[in-house]
Amino acid sequence: MSFRSTCLAAAAVLALMCGAAQAQTLRYANQGELKSLDPYTVNETTTNAHLGHPYEGLTARGKDLKIEPALAEKWEISPDGLKWRLYLRKGVKFQGGEDFTADDVIFSSERVRAPGSNFTTRVPTDSKFVKVDDYTVDVILTSPNPILNAQWDTWYIMSKKWAEANNAVAPTPAAATTPSFASLNANGTGPFKIESHQPGVKTVFKRNENYWKPIESNLKEIIFTPISSDATRVAALLSGEVDVIEPVPVQDIQRVNASGNAQVLTGPELRTIYLGMDQIRDELLESNVKGKNPFKDIRVRQAFYQAIDIETIKSRVMRGLSTPSALMIAPELFSHAGFTRPKFDVEASKKLLAEAGYPSGFEVGMDCPNDRYVNDGQICQAIVGMLARVGVKINLNAQPKGQYFAKVLKSGGYKTSFFLLGWTPGTFDSHNVLNDIIGCRDNPNSSRGETNLGGYCSKAVDALTDKILVESDTAKRNEMIKEAYKISTDEIGYIPLHQQALAWGVSKKVKLAQRADNSVLFYYATKE
């Protein structure tokens, strides 16, 4: 063989090797950033999915969203429902080399309920975690809770030794201005570990070769880069610079599908996009109305509701890829039968505002993320225009989700007067919505209402919510759920908008399972 032929052959082999190596790396872009690696900082689906690679919970959810054993290999419930016995998986190690034991579960149960955590509803406030032995834990409850473990797939277990050694015992609040060790580093038991993390710039995940079970993925590396610009994100997918993007703007779906080298995975999502209003302060933080709070008047809340043309949002902003909603939960999770949205009616809205004492409208600030939900910034801009038609001037503050969540969540002091948010119930059950979003947040010793940013409160709904949690008769339970939703919708506690559709852009070299909760999980992914 000539020298030239040898060189060409070597080059071909090298190219194949490089191609094979590249096939082990998946590049992913999302419109939002990954600010913190602390798994108790921000309870938000995309962040939870990111952190579900280095970390994992006592339970997991499969592609069909059914609960599966994870760090707890099985559990038993006492006849009275007041004790859960957890049998922990043996032989599991954290990525730092520590053995996973009951001490880590007990530590995590305390840390997740500590001040600064955004996950306090994952574990009942008054429950006790008791170590039986190194691989057995009892959870003692004061009242039965048949869906206790339904959110544990995203209650990520942390290493007690690692946290104590690195001054990371306390959770990192979303509003923290100084990064903590846990916000910049991770040490979980999951299938991938953090190789490097530059907040808001790039995060590199490497496969955990010591993971305790086989996974479907053939990936050795995941490189996540936030790309906030829709046009740039789509261009990166079409050029092959990245392999997966989320979301694909609705206006670009056809172009991606026609490209020949990528496709859009679409499907219904369980998330509800909605508007909320501060109904708890005596005076709004961001309004020209002084000495009182307009949103405490149901006529004002109804006026806002009836000023919103949801069909125009569906057709023009969402390009048909949304389902207008009458409830704060997707119809796949609870039937909307018997519930309807108030009719869009500009004149009726103006009349209600005049009756409430605002014939010329008023001015109020609005908080909105611009990189979290499908066309979130455009939705908020459309709502600004719609409310202007009834005399309400909206001062829109649309910003990246990191800054947005730091301002509006509990750790930021709920500093918002009017806002857009999205919610997928972690349990896929109405109790989560009624407890976390609609429940009163007036008891500092309770986790109820943790994500009730506007402070809507109905003691009747709370009483029903407590009964719903322990009711085992499905028909009775559904009737109570319906009654609770009727109270909150009649009082216009919130303004539900729609369920958005999933739209993931995926290279044709990649196979990826799409879950209805919009969690992009790469332990399901393979790449040619």
C-alpha positions in Angstrom: 0.0 0.0 0.0 1.4 3.4 -0.9 2.1 6.1 1.6 -0.8 8.2 0.1 -3.2 5.2 0.4 -2.1 4.5 4.0 -2.7 8.2 4.9 -6.1 8.2 3.3 -7.0 4.9 5.1 -5.8 6.3 8.4 -7.8 9.5 7.8 -10.9 7.5 7.1 -10.5 5.5 10.2 -9.9 8.7 12.2 -13.0 10.2 10.7 -15.0 7.2 11.7 -13.6 7.3 15.2 -14.4 11.0 15.5 -17.9 10.3 14.2 -18.4 7.5 16.7 -17.1 9.7 19.5 -19.4 12.6 18.5 -22.3 10.2 18.5 -21.7 9.8 22.2 -22.2 13.5 22.8 -25.6 15.2 22.6 -25.9 18.9 22.5 -29.1 20.4 23.9 -30.4 24.0 23.9 -33.3 25.4 25.8 -34.7 28.9 25.8 -34.0 29.2 29.6 -31.0 29.0 31.7 -29.9 26.6 34.4 -29.0 29.0 37.2 -28.6 26.7 40.2 -27.6 23.1 40.8 -29.1 23.1 44.3 -32.1 20.7 43.8 -34.3 22.6 46.3 -33.9 26.1 44.8 -36.6 26.3 42.0 -39.5 24.0 41.7 -39.8 24.2 37.9 -40.1 21.4 35.3 -37.1 22.2 33.1 -34.8 22.7 36.1 -36.1 19.5 37.7 -35.4 17.7 34.4 -31.8 19.0 34.2 -31.2 18.0 37.8 -32.8 14.6 37.3 -29.6 13.6 35.5 -27.1 14.0 38.4 -29.8 13.5 41.2 -32.7 11.1 41.7 -35.5 10.5 44.1 -36.8 7.7 46.2 -39.3 7.1 43.4 -39.1 7.7 39.6 -41.7 8.1 36.8 -41.5 6.1 33.6 -42.3 7.3 30.1 -46.0 6.8 30.9 -45.6 8.9 34.1 -46.4 6.0 36.3 -44.6 5.8 39.7 -41.6 3.3 39.8 -39.2 2.4 42.6 -35.9 4.2 42.5 -33.7 4.8 45.6 -36.5 3.2 47.6 -36.9 -0.3 46.1 -40.3 -0.8 47.8 -42.6 0.6 50.5 -45.4 -0.5 52.8 -48.3 1.4 54.3 -49.7 0.6 57.7 -53.4 -0.3 57.9 -54.3 3.0 59.4 -52.3 4.9 56.7 -50.2 6.7 59.3 -46.9 5.0 58.7 -45.0 4.3 55.5 -42.0 2.0 55.7 -39.4 2.6 53.0 -36.9 -0.1 52.1 -33.9 1.6 50.5 -31.8 0.3 47.7 -28.5 -1.2 48.8 -25.2 -0.9 47.0 -25.9 2.7 45.6 -23.1 5.3 45.8 -23.1 9.0 45.4 -20.9 10.3 42.6 -18.5 11.5 45.3 -18.1 7.9 46.5 -20.2 7.9 49.6 -22.7 5.1 50.3 -26.3 6.0 50.0 -28.0 5.2 53.4 -31.0 6.1 55.6 -29.0 9.1 57.0 -29.1 10.8 53.6 -32.9 10.4 53.4 -33.5 11.8 56.8 -31.1 14.7 56.1 -32.8 15.4 52.8 -36.2 15.3 54.5 -35.1 18.1 56.9 -33.3 20.1 54.2 -36.2 20.1 51.8 -38.5 21.6 54.5 -35.9 24.2 55.7 -36.3 28.0 55.1 -35.2 28.8 51.5 -36.4 25.6 50.0 -39.0 25.8 47.1 -40.0 22.2 47.6 -41.5 22.2 51.1 -44.7 20.5 49.8 -42.7 17.4 48.8 -42.8 16.2 52.5 -45.7 17.0 54.9 -44.5 19.7 57.4 -45.5 17.6 60.5 -44.2 14.2 59.3 -41.3 12.5 61.0 -38.6 10.4 59.3 -37.3 7.8 61.6 -34.2 5.6 60.9 -34.9 1.9 61.5 -31.6 0.8 60.2 -29.2 1.9 57.5 -31.6 0.8 54.7 -35.0 1.2 56.3 -36.8 4.4 57.1 -40.3 4.9 58.7 -42.3 8.0 57.7 -44.7 8.8 60.5 -47.8 10.9 59.6 -50.4 12.7 61.7 -53.1 11.9 59.1 -53.3 9.5 56.2 -51.8 10.6 52.9 -52.4 8.0 50.1 -50.4 10.1 47.5 -47.5 10.8 49.8 -44.9 9.5 47.4 -46.4 11.0 44.2 -43.9 13.9 44.1 -40.9 12.0 45.3 -39.5 11.6 41.8 -38.4 15.2 41.9 -37.6 15.3 45.6 -33.9 14.6 45.0 -31.9 12.9 47.7 -28.6 14.6 48.7 -25.5 13.3 50.5 -25.5 14.3 54.1 -21.7 13.9 54.4 -21.1 16.0 51.2 -23.5 18.8 52.3 -22.0 19.0 55.8 -18.4 19.0 54.4 -19.1 21.8 52.0 -21.3 24.1 54.1 -24.3 23.2 52.1 -26.7 22.0 54.8 -29.1 24.9 54.2 -31.0 25.1 50.8 -30.1 27.9 48.4 -33.0 30.4 48.1 -33.9 31.4 44.5 -33.4 35.1 45.5 -29.8 34.4 46.8 -27.3 36.9 45.4 -24.2 34.9 46.3 -23.8 31.4 44.8 -23.6 28.6 47.4 -21.4 25.5 47.0 -24.5 23.4 46.3 -25.7 25.9 43.6 -22.4 25.4 41.7 -21.7 21.7 42.3 -23.7 18.5 42.4 -23.2 15.1 44.0 -26.1 12.8 43.4 -26.7 9.1 42.7 -28.1 9.7 39.1 -27.0 8.4 35.7 -25.0 11.5 34.7 -22.7 13.7 36.8 -21.8 17.3 36.4 -18.5 17.8 34.7 -18.6 21.6 34.6 -21.2 24.3 35.2 -21.1 27.9 34.2 -24.4 29.4 35.4 -26.4 30.8 32.5 -23.7 29.8 30.0 -23.0 26.1 29.7 -23.4 22.9 31.7 -21.6 19.6 30.8 -22.9 16.3 32.0 -20.8 13.1 31.9 -22.1 9.6 32.2 -21.9 8.1 35.6 -20.1 4.8 34.9 -20.9 3.6 38.4 -24.7 4.1 38.2 -26.6 1.3 39.9 -28.7 0.2 36.9 -28.5 0.0 33.1 -30.1 2.9 31.2 -31.4 3.1 27.6 -29.1 5.9 26.6 -25.8 5.4 24.7 -24.7 8.9 25.5 -21.4 9.6 27.2 -21.8 13.4 27.4 -24.6 16.0 27.4 -23.7 19.6 26.7 -26.5 22.0 27.6 -26.3 25.6 26.3 -29.2 28.1 26.8 -30.2 30.0 23.6 -32.9 32.5 24.4 -33.3 33.7 20.8 -35.9 31.6 19.0 -34.3 32.2 15.6 -30.8 31.3 16.8 -32.1 28.2 18.6 -33.9 26.9 15.5 -30.9 27.8 13.3 -28.6 25.8 15.6 -30.8 22.7 15.2 -31.1 23.0 11.4 -27.4 23.4 11.0 -26.6 20.4 13.2 -24.8 22.6 15.8 -27.2 21.2 18.4 -29.2 17.9 18.5 -32.2 18.8 20.5 -34.0 22.1 21.2 -36.9 23.0 23.4 -39.2 24.6 22.7 -39.6 25.0 18.9 -41.5 28.3 18.3 -44.9 27.3 16.9 -44.3 29.4 13.8 -41.2 27.4 13.0 -42.6 23.9 13.3 -43.4 23.4 9.6 -39.9 24.7 8.6 -38.1 22.2 11.0 -40.2 19.3 9.8 -39.4 20.2 6.1 -35.7 20.5 6.8 -34.9 16.8 6.2 -32.4 16.6 9.1 -34.7 17.3 12.1 -38.3 16.9 13.2 -40.6 18.3 15.8 -42.0 16.0 18.4 -45.4 17.4 19.4 -48.1 16.3 21.8 -50.4 17.6 24.6 -48.8 18.9 27.7 -50.3 18.7 31.2 -49.2 22.3 32.1 -51.7 25.0 32.6 -50.7 28.6 31.8 -52.6 31.1 33.9 -52.7 34.7 35.3 -52.7 35.6 38.9 -53.4 38.7 40.9 -52.2 40.0 44.3 -55.3 39.6 46.5 -53.5 39.7 49.9 -51.8 43.1 50.2 -53.9 46.2 51.3 -52.1 48.2 48.6 -50.5 46.8 45.5 -46.7 47.0 45.1 -46.8 48.2 41.6 -49.9 50.4 40.9 -51.1 54.0 40.7 -54.0 53.1 43.0 -53.0 54.1 46.5 -54.5 53.1 49.8 -56.4 50.0 48.5 -56.0 46.9 46.4 -58.2 46.8 43.3 -57.8 43.0 43.0 -59.6 42.4 46.3 -62.8 43.4 44.4 -64.2 40.4 42.4 -65.6 42.8 39.9 -62.0 43.9 38.9 -60.9 40.3 38.7 -63.8 39.4 36.5 -63.2 42.5 34.4 -59.7 41.4 33.7 -60.9 37.9 32.8 -63.5 39.1 30.4 -61.1 41.5 28.7 -58.9 38.6 27.6 -59.6 37.3 24.1 -58.4 33.7 24.6 -59.3 32.6 21.0 -57.1 35.3 19.6 -54.3 34.2 21.8 -54.8 30.7 20.5 -55.0 31.5 16.8 -52.5 34.4 16.5 -50.0 33.9 19.3 -50.1 30.1 19.7 -50.8 29.3 16.0 -53.5 26.9 17.1 -51.2 24.9 19.4 -53.1 25.5 22.7 -56.3 24.4 24.4 -58.2 27.2 26.2 -58.9 26.2 29.7 -61.7 26.8 32.2 -59.8 25.2 35.1 -56.4 25.4 36.7 -55.7 21.8 35.7 -55.5 20.0 32.3 -58.6 18.0 31.2 -56.5 14.9 31.0 -56.1 15.1 34.8 -59.6 16.2 35.8 -62.7 16.6 33.7 -63.7 20.2 32.7 -67.4 19.1 32.3 -69.7 21.7 33.8 -67.0 24.5 33.8 -66.9 27.3 31.2 -64.8 30.5 30.8 -66.6 33.8 31.3 -67.4 35.2 27.8 -64.9 37.6 26.3 -66.7 41.0 26.4 -64.9 44.3 26.3 -68.0 46.4 27.2 -68.9 44.1 30.1 -65.4 44.4 31.3 -65.5 48.3 31.2 -68.8 48.2 33.0 -67.4 46.1 35.8 -64.4 48.3 36.2 -66.7 51.4 36.4 -68.9 49.7 39.0 -65.8 48.9 41.1 -64.8 52.6 41.0 -62.3 52.6 38.1 -64.3 54.1 35.2 -61.0 55.1 33.5 -59.1 52.0 34.5 -55.9 52.0 36.5 -52.2 51.2 36.2 -50.5 48.1 37.4 -47.2 46.2 36.9 -47.1 42.7 35.4 -44.4 40.1 35.8 -43.8 37.6 33.1 -41.0 35.2 32.1 -39.8 35.5 28.5 -37.9 32.2 28.3 -39.9 29.7 30.2 -43.2 28.8 28.4 -44.2 28.6 24.7 -44.4 32.2 23.5 -44.7 33.5 27.1 -43.4 37.0 26.2 -45.8 37.3 23.3 -48.8 36.1 25.4 -48.0 38.8 27.9 -47.7 41.5 25.2 -51.1 40.4 23.8 -52.6 40.7 27.3 -51.2 44.2 27.7 -53.0 45.2 24.5 -56.2 43.6 25.5 -56.3 45.2 28.9 -55.5 48.6 27.3 -58.8 48.4 25.5 -60.7 48.6 28.8 -58.5 51.4 30.2 -56.0 49.3 32.2 -52.3 50.3 31.6 -50.0 47.4 32.2 -46.3 48.1 32.9 -44.8 44.8 31.7 -41.7 43.4 33.3 -40.8 40.5 31.1 -37.4 38.9 32.0 -35.5 35.6 32.0 -36.9 33.0 34.3 -34.0 33.2 36.7 -34.7 36.8 37.6 -38.4 36.3 37.3 -38.6 33.4 39.8 -36.2 35.1 42.2 -38.7 38.0 42.4 -42.1 36.3 42.5 -41.6 33.1 44.5 -41.8 32.7 48.3 -38.0 33.2 48.7 -38.3 36.6 47.0 -41.2 37.7 49.1 -43.9 37.2 46.4 -43.0 40.6 45.0 -45.6 40.8 42.3 -49.0 42.4 41.7 -50.0 40.7 38.5 -48.3 37.7 36.8 -48.2 34.9 34.3 -47.2 31.4 35.5 -47.4 27.8 34.4 -48.1 24.8 36.5 -48.0 21.0 36.1 -49.1 19.3 39.3 -46.2 17.2 40.5 -48.6 14.5 41.7 -50.7 14.7 38.4 -53.6 15.0 40.9 -56.0 17.9 41.7 -54.9 17.9 45.3 -51.5 19.4 44.3 -53.2 22.3 42.5 -55.7 22.9 45.4 -53.0 22.7 48.0 -50.0 24.4 46.3 -51.6 27.0 44.0 -55.1 27.6 45.4 -54.5 26.9 49.1 -54.3 29.8 51.6 -50.7 30.8 52.4 -51.6 32.5 55.7 -50.1 29.9 58.0 -46.3 30.3 58.3 -46.0 26.8 59.8 -47.7 25.1 56.9 -46.4 24.5 53.3 -50.0 25.0 52.0 -50.1 27.7 49.3 -46.3 27.8 48.8 -46.7 28.7 45.1 -49.9 30.8 45.6 -48.1 34.0 44.5 -51.3 36.1 44.6 -52.5 35.0 48.1 -56.0 34.0 47.0 -57.6 32.3 50.1 -60.7 30.3 50.6 -61.1 28.4 53.9 -63.9 26.4 52.3 -61.5 25.2 49.6 -58.8 24.4 52.2 -61.3 22.3 54.2 -62.2 20.4 51.1 -58.6 20.0 50.2 -57.8 18.3 53.5 -60.7 15.9 53.0 -59.7 15.2 49.4 -56.2 14.1 50.6 -57.6 11.3 52.8 -60.7 10.2 50.8 -60.3 6.8 49.2 -63.7 6.6 47.4 -63.0 8.0 43.9 -66.5 9.2 43.2 -66.8 11.1 46.5 -63.3 12.4 46.1 -64.1 13.7 42.6 -67.3 15.4 43.8 -65.2 17.3 46.5 -62.6 18.2 43.9 -65.3 19.6 41.6 -66.8 21.6 44.5 -63.4 23.1 45.4 -62.8 24.1 41.8 -66.3 25.7 41.6 -65.6 27.8 44.7 -62.3 29.1 43.4 -63.5 29.7 39.8 -66.7 31.5 41.0 -64.5 33.7 43.1 -62.0 34.1 40.2 -59.1 33.2 42.3 -57.1 32.9 39.1 -57.5 33.4 35.3 -56.6 30.1 33.6 -55.5 30.7 30.0 -54.6 27.4 28.2 -52.7 24.2 28.1 -49.8 24.7 25.7 -48.6 22.0 23.3 -45.3 20.3 23.5 -42.8 21.1 20.7 -39.3 19.6 20.8 -36.9 19.9 17.9 -34.9 16.7 17.5 -32.2 15.7 15.1 -33.1 12.6 13.0 -29.9 11.0 14.5 -31.5 11.1 17.9 -34.3 9.0 19.4 -35.9 10.6 22.5 -39.0 9.7 24.5 -41.4 12.6 25.0 -43.3 12.7 28.3 -46.5 14.7 28.7 -45.0 16.6 31.7 -42.4 18.3 29.3 -39.4 16.8 31.1 -36.6 16.4 28.6 -34.7 13.4 30.1 -31.7 12.1 28.2 -31.4 8.8 30.0 -34.1 7.8 27.5 -32.1 9.2 24.5 -29.9 7.4 21.9 -27.8 9.0 19.2 -26.5 7.4 16.0 
